[in-house]
Amino acid sequence: MEFFPKVKTDIPELTALAARGLVPMFDSTTQLFCARLVRSGSGLIRQGQSPRYTIMTLLGLRERELSGAQIPFDSKKIYQAFIRDTSWIESIGDLGLLIWLAAEFNPDQLEIILQTFPLNTALDRFKDARQGSTTELAWFLAGLSHAALTSQLLAAKLKDLAVEVFRRTKKNQGNSGFFGHLAIRKSVRGFVRGRIGSFADQIYPIYSFSKFAIAFHSEESLEPALKCARAICEAQGDHGQWWWLYDSIRGQVSSRYPVYAVHQHAMAPMSLFALEQATGQSFQEPIYRGLRWIYGDNELGVEMRDERAGLVWRCIRPKNISTKYWDTATNLLGLRKRDEPVGALEVLYEGWPYELGWLLYAFSRNKLTVSAEPKNS
């Protein structure tokens, strides 16, 4: 029986790092978090602002507060400032995230949001909904599910719409369990764009299907969620990598790189924990294997955490940026071997606030019980 080597994975230390690392990403004037923080010769430079990332970050900070921990922000003040302006919302995904945020911070405001953004036309009104965009539909379903969890009356009101969103999202899932990026269209471009899904296109449906099952007392969504979870776990790399792109038709990894740290320490755990809650089935081993990657058990043998900066660096990627596109193209043609070398790799020294927000969301109240597990029996 082969065991994984023990790697120190100190979750309290990691969540404390995440909370600390968000401080330089916040603009107190606009009450928004930046788009990204970039390492330069003169230090860390804040670039842009993002309402979407502000939502994800606030959700993580809220989870940390609910766990009893202190945070270096007045999250309620930020939320109240943020909720006053919703003019930036232009997609079904953004609306779903906003509903999710209100459900966590102030459920009493949900009715106001639902009046401002009529749900009966939402699936026709927003372009990403009409295209059947997997990630954005999953965010919307997650928002509806979290809203339903706040009130039985609201759950009854939202159920029919949630069922429709679930069914539209599920149509993007291939027989392998992997999800494509969009609803497949008849054109060549539509077919290619539809069949290849990112890791986000796998992980957000797992999360939203799990919450849908709990919120609306329906087990219909658990089978496709489990099927996708088992598929990505089967495809997980030798160093616990959650790969970048997946072919929903061929049922295989389409492009391995970049490997993003947020997938390793945040997005996979948050979704697999949600699936554990909904099904009682354990995904502790793949969560742990993925987490080890940021602690140096990766392709480059480098520590992805920077304690001084309070960051986990964004990804390990090919130095030749065209590599990932070639990887996808050869996969579509059936020419690529599973473990074919990708050439020289490098670390991208950036940090994005949503990455730390989802880390806090994943681990503030969920427990990782595995420290070393059998690899093969």
BALO-962451 format. One record per residue (C-alpha): residue number from 1; residue in one letter; chain; x, y, z. Coordinates in nm, 2 decimals. Each point is the difference from the previous one (the first is absolute). Layout:
(rec NUM a A (X Y Z))
...
! end
This chain:
(rec 1 m A (0.00 0.00 0.00))
(rec 2 e A (0.15 0.34 -0.11))
(rec 3 f A (-0.05 0.30 0.22))
(rec 4 f A (0.02 0.37 -0.09))
(rec 5 p A (0.29 0.17 0.17))
(rec 6 k A (-0.10 0.22 0.29))
(rec 7 v A (0.00 0.37 -0.09))
(rec 8 k A (-0.08 0.26 0.27))
(rec 9 t A (-0.33 0.15 -0.09))
(rec 10 d A (-0.09 0.24 0.28))
(rec 11 i A (-0.35 0.12 -0.08))
(rec 12 p A (-0.03 0.26 0.28))
(rec 13 e A (0.33 0.15 -0.12))
(rec 14 l A (-0.12 -0.01 -0.36))
(rec 15 t A (-0.33 0.18 0.07))
(rec 16 a A (0.18 0.26 0.22))
(rec 17 l A (0.24 0.06 -0.30))
(rec 18 a A (-0.30 0.05 -0.23))
(rec 19 a A (-0.18 0.25 0.23))
(rec 20 r A (0.33 0.19 0.04))
(rec 21 g A (0.07 0.00 -0.37))
(rec 22 l A (-0.32 0.16 -0.09))
(rec 23 v A (0.09 0.33 0.18))
(rec 24 p A (0.21 0.15 -0.28))
(rec 25 m A (-0.26 -0.11 -0.26))
(rec 26 f A (-0.27 0.22 0.14))
(rec 27 d A (-0.07 0.36 -0.11))
(rec 28 s A (-0.16 0.18 0.30))
(rec 29 t A (-0.11 0.29 -0.23))
(rec 30 t A (-0.21 -0.21 -0.23))
(rec 31 q A (-0.06 -0.28 0.26))
(rec 32 l A (0.09 -0.25 -0.27))
(rec 33 f A (0.27 -0.26 -0.03))
(rec 34 c A (0.24 0.02 -0.29))
(rec 35 a A (0.01 -0.23 -0.30))
(rec 36 r A (0.35 -0.12 0.08))
(rec 37 l A (0.32 0.07 0.19))
(rec 38 v A (0.32 -0.03 -0.21))
(rec 39 r A (0.36 -0.04 0.12))
(rec 40 s A (0.24 0.25 -0.16))
(rec 41 g A (0.34 0.13 0.07))
(rec 42 s A (-0.14 0.28 0.22))
(rec 43 g A (-0.23 -0.24 0.20))
(rec 44 l A (-0.36 -0.11 -0.03))
(rec 45 i A (-0.21 0.21 -0.24))
(rec 46 r A (-0.38 0.00 0.02))
(rec 47 q A (-0.17 0.00 -0.34))
(rec 48 g A (-0.37 0.07 -0.08))
(rec 49 q A (-0.31 -0.06 0.20))
(rec 50 s A (-0.25 -0.28 -0.02))
(rec 51 p A (-0.36 -0.01 0.14))
(rec 52 r A (-0.01 -0.37 -0.08))
(rec 53 y A (0.32 -0.07 0.20))
(rec 54 t A (-0.13 0.22 0.28))
(rec 55 i A (-0.30 -0.23 0.03))
(rec 56 m A (0.21 -0.31 0.01))
(rec 57 t A (0.23 0.16 0.25))
(rec 58 l A (-0.28 0.11 0.23))
(rec 59 l A (-0.15 -0.35 0.00))
(rec 60 g A (0.33 -0.13 0.12))
(rec 61 l A (0.04 0.27 0.27))
(rec 62 r A (-0.36 -0.07 0.11))
(rec 63 e A (0.08 -0.37 0.05))
(rec 64 r A (0.31 0.09 0.20))
(rec 65 e A (-0.21 0.22 0.22))
(rec 66 l A (-0.26 -0.27 0.05))
(rec 67 s A (0.28 -0.24 0.11))
(rec 68 g A (0.07 0.24 0.29))
(rec 69 a A (0.33 0.13 -0.14))
(rec 70 q A (0.09 0.37 -0.03))
(rec 71 i A (0.04 0.17 -0.34))
(rec 72 p A (0.18 0.32 -0.08))
(rec 73 f A (-0.31 0.16 -0.16))
(rec 74 d A (-0.34 0.13 0.09))
(rec 75 s A (-0.17 -0.24 -0.23))
(rec 76 k A (-0.35 0.13 0.07))
(rec 77 k A (0.10 0.35 -0.09))
(rec 78 i A (0.16 -0.12 -0.32))
(rec 79 y A (-0.31 -0.20 -0.09))
(rec 80 q A (-0.23 0.30 0.07))
(rec 81 a A (0.21 0.22 -0.23))
(rec 82 f A (0.01 -0.26 -0.26))
(rec 83 i A (-0.37 -0.09 -0.02))
(rec 84 r A (-0.09 0.37 -0.06))
(rec 85 d A (0.12 -0.02 -0.37))
(rec 86 t A (-0.10 -0.30 -0.21))
(rec 87 s A (0.04 0.18 -0.34))
(rec 88 w A (0.30 -0.22 -0.08))
(rec 89 i A (-0.21 -0.31 -0.03))
(rec 90 e A (-0.01 -0.11 -0.36))
(rec 91 s A (-0.02 -0.38 0.02))
(rec 92 i A (-0.20 -0.28 0.16))
(rec 93 g A (0.32 -0.11 0.18))
(rec 94 d A (0.05 0.34 0.17))
(rec 95 l A (-0.37 0.00 0.10))
(rec 96 g A (0.04 -0.34 0.15))
(rec 97 l A (0.31 0.11 0.20))
(rec 98 l A (-0.19 0.31 0.13))
(rec 99 i A (-0.29 -0.21 0.11))
(rec 100 w A (0.24 -0.24 0.17))
(rec 101 l A (0.17 0.29 0.18))
(rec 102 a A (-0.33 0.15 0.12))
(rec 103 a A (-0.11 -0.34 0.13))
(rec 104 e A (0.32 -0.03 0.21))
(rec 105 f A (0.00 0.36 0.13))
(rec 106 n A (-0.35 0.13 0.01))
(rec 107 p A (-0.29 -0.23 -0.12))
(rec 108 d A (-0.25 0.28 0.06))
(rec 109 q A (0.15 0.18 -0.31))
(rec 110 l A (-0.07 -0.30 -0.23))
(rec 111 e A (-0.35 0.12 -0.09))
(rec 112 i A (0.13 0.34 -0.10))
(rec 113 i A (0.26 -0.16 -0.23))
(rec 114 l A (-0.25 -0.23 -0.15))
(rec 115 q A (-0.23 0.29 -0.07))
(rec 116 t A (0.29 0.20 -0.16))
(rec 117 f A (0.10 -0.30 -0.22))
(rec 118 p A (-0.32 -0.18 -0.10))
(rec 119 l A (0.08 -0.37 0.00))
(rec 120 n A (-0.28 -0.11 -0.24))
(rec 121 t A (0.19 0.15 -0.29))
(rec 122 a A (0.36 -0.05 0.12))
(rec 123 l A (0.08 -0.31 -0.21))
(rec 124 d A (-0.10 0.19 -0.32))
(rec 125 r A (0.13 0.34 0.10))
(rec 126 f A (0.36 -0.08 0.06))
(rec 127 k A (0.24 -0.11 -0.28))
(rec 128 d A (0.19 -0.25 0.21))
(rec 129 a A (-0.33 -0.17 0.09))
(rec 130 r A (-0.10 -0.02 -0.36))
(rec 131 q A (0.33 -0.15 -0.09))
(rec 132 g A (-0.03 -0.26 0.27))
(rec 133 s A (0.32 0.11 0.17))
(rec 134 t A (0.08 -0.27 0.25))
(rec 135 t A (0.18 0.19 0.27))
(rec 136 e A (-0.24 0.30 -0.01))
(rec 137 l A (-0.31 -0.23 0.02))
(rec 138 a A (0.16 -0.18 0.29))
(rec 139 w A (0.06 0.33 0.18))
(rec 140 f A (-0.37 0.09 -0.06))
(rec 141 l A (-0.11 -0.34 0.13))
(rec 142 a A (0.22 0.04 0.31))
(rec 143 g A (-0.15 0.34 0.07))
(rec 144 l A (-0.36 -0.13 -0.03))
(rec 145 s A (0.09 -0.30 0.22))
(rec 146 h A (0.16 0.22 0.27))
(rec 147 a A (-0.31 0.23 -0.01))
(rec 148 a A (-0.23 -0.30 0.03))
(rec 149 l A (0.19 -0.11 0.31))
(rec 150 t A (-0.09 0.32 0.18))
(rec 151 s A (-0.38 -0.05 -0.03))
(rec 152 q A (-0.25 -0.28 -0.08))
(rec 153 l A (-0.23 0.26 -0.16))
(rec 154 l A (0.28 0.12 -0.23))
(rec 155 a A (0.10 -0.36 -0.07))
(rec 156 a A (-0.35 -0.07 -0.13))
(rec 157 k A (0.01 0.32 -0.21))
(rec 158 l A (0.34 -0.08 -0.16))
(rec 159 k A (-0.03 -0.37 -0.05))
(rec 160 d A (-0.13 -0.01 -0.36))
(rec 161 l A (0.26 0.24 -0.12))
(rec 162 a A (0.28 -0.19 0.19))
(rec 163 v A (-0.11 -0.33 -0.16))
(rec 164 e A (0.02 0.16 -0.35))
(rec 165 v A (0.34 0.14 0.07))
(rec 166 f A (0.12 -0.34 0.13))
(rec 167 r A (-0.13 -0.17 -0.32))
(rec 168 r A (0.16 0.25 -0.23))
(rec 169 t A (0.33 -0.03 0.18))
(rec 170 k A (-0.01 -0.38 0.00))
(rec 171 k A (-0.05 0.00 -0.38))
(rec 172 n A (0.36 0.12 -0.03))
(rec 173 q A (0.13 -0.32 0.17))
(rec 174 g A (0.15 -0.28 -0.22))
(rec 175 n A (-0.04 -0.37 0.06))
(rec 176 s A (0.35 0.01 0.16))
(rec 177 g A (-0.12 0.22 0.28))
(rec 178 f A (0.19 0.31 -0.12))
(rec 179 f A (-0.18 0.32 -0.09))
(rec 180 g A (0.05 0.21 -0.31))
(rec 181 h A (0.03 0.37 0.02))
(rec 182 l A (-0.32 0.09 -0.18))
(rec 183 a A (-0.31 -0.16 -0.15))
(rec 184 i A (0.13 -0.17 -0.32))
(rec 185 r A (-0.10 0.18 -0.32))
(rec 186 k A (-0.02 -0.14 -0.35))
(rec 187 s A (0.28 0.21 -0.14))
(rec 188 v A (0.36 -0.12 0.02))
(rec 189 r A (0.10 0.28 0.24))
(rec 190 g A (-0.31 -0.07 0.21))
(rec 191 f A (0.09 -0.37 0.02))
(rec 192 v A (0.36 0.06 0.10))
(rec 193 r A (-0.08 0.27 0.25))
(rec 194 g A (-0.29 -0.20 0.14))
(rec 195 r A (0.19 -0.33 0.06))
(rec 196 i A (0.31 0.13 0.17))
(rec 197 g A (-0.06 0.11 0.36))
(rec 198 s A (0.24 0.16 0.25))
(rec 199 f A (0.05 -0.13 0.35))
(rec 200 a A (-0.25 0.27 0.11))
(rec 201 d A (-0.25 -0.16 -0.23))
(rec 202 q A (0.04 -0.32 0.19))
(rec 203 i A (0.02 0.13 0.36))
(rec 204 y A (-0.28 0.26 0.01))
(rec 205 p A (-0.27 -0.25 -0.12))
(rec 206 i A (0.12 -0.25 0.26))
(rec 207 y A (-0.05 0.28 0.27))
(rec 208 s A (-0.33 0.13 -0.13))
(rec 209 f A (-0.15 -0.35 -0.07))
(rec 210 s A (0.09 -0.09 0.36))
(rec 211 k A (-0.17 0.31 0.14))
(rec 212 f A (-0.30 -0.04 -0.23))
(rec 213 a A (-0.05 -0.35 0.15))
(rec 214 i A (0.00 0.12 0.35))
(rec 215 a A (-0.20 0.32 -0.05))
(rec 216 f A (-0.28 -0.15 -0.21))
(rec 217 h A (0.00 -0.35 0.15))
(rec 218 s A (0.08 -0.16 -0.33))
(rec 219 e A (0.25 -0.28 -0.07))
(rec 220 e A (-0.03 0.04 -0.37))
(rec 221 s A (0.32 0.21 -0.02))
(rec 222 l A (0.22 -0.22 0.21))
(rec 223 e A (0.07 -0.27 -0.26))
(rec 224 p A (0.15 0.25 -0.26))
(rec 225 a A (0.19 0.18 0.28))
(rec 226 l A (0.15 -0.33 0.12))
(rec 227 k A (0.08 -0.10 -0.36))
(rec 228 c A (0.19 0.32 -0.07))
(rec 229 a A (0.18 -0.02 0.34))
(rec 230 r A (0.11 -0.35 -0.07))
(rec 231 a A (0.12 0.09 -0.35))
(rec 232 i A (0.22 0.29 0.12))
(rec 233 c A (0.13 -0.21 0.29))
(rec 234 e A (0.09 -0.28 -0.24))
(rec 235 a A (0.18 0.26 -0.23))
(rec 236 q A (0.19 0.16 0.29))
(rec 237 g A (0.37 0.01 -0.06))
(rec 238 d A (0.28 -0.18 0.19))
(rec 239 h A (0.07 0.31 0.20))
(rec 240 g A (-0.37 0.06 0.07))
(rec 241 q A (-0.04 0.24 -0.29))
(rec 242 w A (-0.35 0.11 -0.09))
(rec 243 w A (0.05 0.04 -0.38))
(rec 244 w A (-0.11 0.30 -0.20))
(rec 245 l A (-0.22 -0.11 -0.29))
(rec 246 y A (-0.22 -0.31 -0.06))
(rec 247 d A (-0.16 -0.15 -0.31))
(rec 248 s A (-0.35 -0.09 0.08))
(rec 249 i A (-0.04 -0.21 -0.32))
(rec 250 r A (0.32 -0.20 0.01))
(rec 251 g A (-0.01 -0.02 0.38))
(rec 252 q A (0.36 0.10 0.06))
(rec 253 v A (0.22 0.29 0.11))
(rec 254 s A (0.03 0.24 -0.29))
(rec 255 s A (0.28 0.23 0.13))
(rec 256 r A (0.19 -0.05 0.33))
(rec 257 y A (0.15 0.34 0.05))
(rec 258 p A (0.00 0.25 0.15))
(rec 259 v A (-0.07 -0.17 0.34))
(rec 260 y A (-0.16 0.27 0.21))
(rec 261 a A (0.06 0.02 0.37))
(rec 262 v A (-0.36 0.11 0.07))
(rec 263 h A (-0.12 -0.34 -0.14))
(rec 264 q A (0.23 -0.18 0.24))
(rec 265 h A (-0.07 0.18 0.32))
(rec 266 a A (-0.35 0.15 -0.05))
(rec 267 m A (-0.23 -0.09 -0.28))
(rec 268 a A (0.04 -0.38 0.00))
(rec 269 p A (-0.03 -0.02 0.39))
(rec 270 m A (-0.30 0.24 0.02))
(rec 271 s A (-0.20 -0.21 -0.26))
(rec 272 l A (0.11 -0.34 0.12))
(rec 273 f A (-0.08 0.09 0.36))
(rec 274 a A (-0.35 0.11 -0.12))
(rec 275 l A (-0.04 -0.34 -0.18))
(rec 276 e A (0.11 -0.18 0.32))
(rec 277 q A (-0.27 0.19 0.19))
(rec 278 a A (-0.27 -0.09 -0.25))
(rec 279 t A (0.09 -0.37 -0.05))
(rec 280 g A (0.20 -0.11 0.30))
(rec 281 q A (0.27 -0.13 -0.23))
(rec 282 s A (0.36 0.10 0.08))
(rec 283 f A (0.23 0.19 -0.23))
(rec 284 q A (0.26 0.07 0.27))
(rec 285 e A (0.28 -0.18 -0.18))
(rec 286 p A (-0.01 0.19 -0.33))
(rec 287 i A (-0.05 0.33 0.19))
(rec 288 y A (0.32 -0.08 0.20))
(rec 289 r A (0.19 -0.10 -0.31))
(rec 290 g A (-0.09 0.32 -0.17))
(rec 291 l A (0.09 0.21 0.30))
(rec 292 r A (0.35 -0.15 0.03))
(rec 293 w A (0.08 0.16 -0.34))
(rec 294 i A (0.02 0.35 0.14))
(rec 295 y A (0.23 -0.12 0.28))
(rec 296 g A (0.27 -0.09 -0.25))
(rec 297 d A (-0.11 -0.35 -0.11))
(rec 298 n A (-0.03 0.12 -0.36))
(rec 299 e A (0.18 -0.01 -0.33))
(rec 300 l A (0.26 0.26 0.09))
(rec 301 g A (0.04 -0.10 0.37))
(rec 302 v A (-0.07 0.36 0.10))
(rec 303 e A (-0.20 0.14 0.29))
(rec 304 m A (-0.29 0.19 -0.15))
(rec 305 r A (-0.08 0.18 0.32))
(rec 306 d A (0.17 0.33 0.08))
(rec 307 e A (-0.04 0.06 0.37))
(rec 308 r A (0.15 0.35 -0.01))
(rec 309 a A (-0.24 0.12 -0.28))
(rec 310 g A (-0.30 -0.20 0.14))
(rec 311 l A (-0.05 -0.16 -0.34))
(rec 312 v A (-0.02 -0.33 -0.18))
(rec 313 w A (0.15 0.07 -0.35))
(rec 314 r A (-0.24 -0.04 -0.28))
(rec 315 c A (0.12 -0.30 -0.21))
(rec 316 i A (0.27 -0.22 -0.15))
(rec 317 r A (-0.01 0.05 -0.38))
(rec 318 p A (0.20 -0.08 -0.31))
(rec 319 k A (0.26 0.27 -0.08))
(rec 320 n A (-0.11 -0.04 -0.36))
(rec 321 i A (-0.35 0.14 0.01))
(rec 322 s A (-0.10 -0.17 -0.32))
(rec 323 t A (0.05 -0.34 0.16))
(rec 324 k A (-0.35 -0.01 0.16))
(rec 325 y A (-0.17 0.08 -0.33))
(rec 326 w A (0.21 -0.27 -0.18))
(rec 327 d A (-0.09 -0.25 0.28))
(rec 328 t A (-0.37 0.07 -0.07))
(rec 329 a A (0.03 -0.02 -0.37))
(rec 330 t A (0.18 -0.33 0.00))
(rec 331 n A (-0.26 -0.14 0.24))
(rec 332 l A (-0.28 0.09 -0.23))
(rec 333 l A (0.17 -0.18 -0.28))
(rec 334 g A (0.07 -0.30 0.21))
(rec 335 l A (0.38 0.04 -0.03))
(rec 336 r A (0.11 0.08 0.35))
(rec 337 k A (0.12 -0.26 0.25))
(rec 338 r A (-0.12 0.04 0.36))
(rec 339 d A (0.34 0.08 0.16))
(rec 340 e A (0.18 0.16 -0.29))
(rec 341 p A (0.26 0.26 0.13))
(rec 342 v A (-0.11 0.36 -0.02))
(rec 343 g A (0.35 0.16 0.01))
(rec 344 a A (0.14 0.25 0.26))
(rec 345 l A (-0.23 0.12 0.27))
(rec 346 e A (-0.01 0.32 0.21))
(rec 347 v A (-0.19 0.15 0.29))
(rec 348 l A (-0.23 0.30 -0.07))
(rec 349 y A (0.05 0.24 0.29))
(rec 350 e A (-0.34 0.15 0.03))
(rec 351 g A (-0.28 -0.02 0.26))
(rec 352 w A (-0.37 0.05 -0.07))
(rec 353 p A (-0.24 0.08 0.29))
(rec 354 y A (-0.26 -0.25 -0.09))
(rec 355 e A (0.26 -0.27 0.04))
(rec 356 l A (0.05 0.08 0.36))
(rec 357 g A (-0.38 0.06 0.05))
(rec 358 w A (-0.08 -0.35 -0.13))
(rec 359 l A (0.28 -0.14 0.22))
(rec 360 l A (-0.17 0.15 0.30))
(rec 361 y A (-0.34 -0.12 -0.12))
(rec 362 a A (0.13 -0.35 -0.04))
(rec 363 f A (0.19 -0.05 0.33))
(rec 364 s A (-0.14 0.24 0.26))
(rec 365 r A (-0.26 -0.25 0.11))
(rec 366 n A (0.08 -0.32 -0.18))
(rec 367 k A (0.25 -0.24 0.14))
(rec 368 l A (0.27 -0.20 -0.18))
(rec 369 t A (0.06 -0.32 0.19))
(rec 370 v A (0.25 -0.17 -0.23))
(rec 371 s A (0.37 0.04 0.05))
(rec 372 a A (0.13 -0.30 -0.19))
(rec 373 e A (-0.21 -0.25 -0.19))
(rec 374 p A (0.06 -0.32 -0.19))
(rec 375 k A (0.06 0.07 -0.37))
(rec 376 n A (-0.06 -0.36 -0.12))
(rec 377 s A (-0.11 -0.30 0.19))
! end
